[in-house]
Amino acid sequence: CRATTCDDAKSCRQDNSMTGLTSTAELFRGFETDGYVVLPQFVSGQELTELLTHVDRFISDIVPQLPPEQVFYEDKDNPATLKQIQHMGDHDPWFHELFTSNRFREIAELLLSGPVVPRNMQYFNKPPGVGQATPPHQDGYYFMIDPCEAVTMWFALDDVDEENGCVRYVRGSHKHGMRDHARTRTLGFSQGIVDYPTDQDREAESAFPAHPGDLLVHDAMTIHRADGNQSATRSRRALGLIYYSERAREDTDAHAAYQRRLIEDMKSDGKI
């Protein structure tokens, strides 16, 4: 089972440089209580400049070679509307290293109280004016793992606020089980919570603006969503990094069947 205090966490270290602005004990407690933590300027300076340069390189050099089921566009005939890229670490050694051997993984191991499995590294964007809303959901519904012990990291590449679609979390929602989900028509987010929002959801939801280099991390059970991009000029780019606890076991057959159905549906809808 999960640790209940930071002293119980296998990976816990009093190393403030890893978290930037808070101790590991505070980080762990905040995650356990709220279901998410925010690390401002987790990456900054020259390191951030290098990371942004590699994102641009990946999009220009690697994306044209990827299969259509791993690259989504708001308008598949318009490359400027790039919305999502799947499994970046599988296609590029620089991003593989960032995903598997970086302090991002250390944070995941701290919050999940032990070794983790790097599962997926994604690129997200809400292009100006056309970026659609992200439906309220819990990532664990997609993951199909037992126990549902995983984290998703949302790493800002742009200045993000309520106008261009910042992340919104429902505080403490990770403690109340999996909500019912149903099919949505949102490309890249095929499932959404059917009864959202309840009065409790409205009271506990908060918006989280971010600057380039800021890191948001949430539990796989935490309810979150984002509005569409209402800005006519500003993008809303981010990286998403998913780590499973080594304790988690994936229902591989169910997950593969779900992915096949999803690809078939996207092809029939003309989205890929």
ZINORJO-V275631 format. One record per backbone hydrogen bond with DSSP energy under -1.0 kcal/mol. CO is the residue of the C=O (numbers start at 1). NH is the residue of the N-H. Records with the same first field share a line. If there is no record, write none. Layout:
# ZINORJO-V275631
CO = NH + NH
This chain:
# ZINORJO-V275631
5 = 8
6 = 9
9 = 12
13 = 15
15 = 18
16 = 20
19 = 21
23 = 27
24 = 28
25 = 29
26 = 30
27 = 31
28 = 32
29 = 33
30 = 34
31 = 35
34 = 172
35 = 219
37 = 217
39 = 215
45 = 49
46 = 50
47 = 51
48 = 52
49 = 53
50 = 54
51 = 55
52 = 56
53 = 57
54 = 58
55 = 59
56 = 60
57 = 61
58 = 62 + 63
62 = 65
63 = 66
67 = 70
68 = 71
70 = 86
72 = 83 + 84
75 = 78
78 = 81
79 = 82
81 = 74
83 = 125
84 = 72
85 = 123
87 = 90
88 = 91
92 = 96
93 = 97
94 = 98
95 = 99
96 = 100
97 = 101
103 = 107
104 = 108
105 = 109
106 = 110
107 = 111
108 = 112
109 = 114
115 = 246
117 = 244
120 = 242
121 = 88
122 = 240
123 = 85
124 = 238
127 = 130 + 131
131 = 229
134 = 226
136 = 193
137 = 224
138 = 141
139 = 142 + 143
140 = 144
144 = 251
146 = 249
147 = 149
149 = 245
150 = 220
151 = 243
152 = 218
153 = 241
154 = 216
155 = 239
156 = 213
160 = 210
161 = 166
163 = 230
167 = 208
168 = 225
169 = 206
170 = 173
172 = 175
173 = 176
180 = 194
182 = 192
186 = 189
190 = 184
192 = 182
198 = 202
199 = 203
200 = 204
201 = 205
204 = 171
206 = 169
210 = 160
211 = 214
213 = 42 + 43
214 = 156
215 = 39
216 = 154
217 = 37
218 = 152
219 = 222
220 = 140
223 = 170
224 = 137
225 = 168
226 = 134
231 = 129
237 = 157
238 = 124
239 = 155
240 = 122
241 = 153
242 = 119 + 120
243 = 151
244 = 117
245 = 248
249 = 146
250 = 252
251 = 255
252 = 256
253 = 257
254 = 258
255 = 259
256 = 260
257 = 261
258 = 262
259 = 263
260 = 264
261 = 265
262 = 266
263 = 267
264 = 268
265 = 269
266 = 271
267 = 270
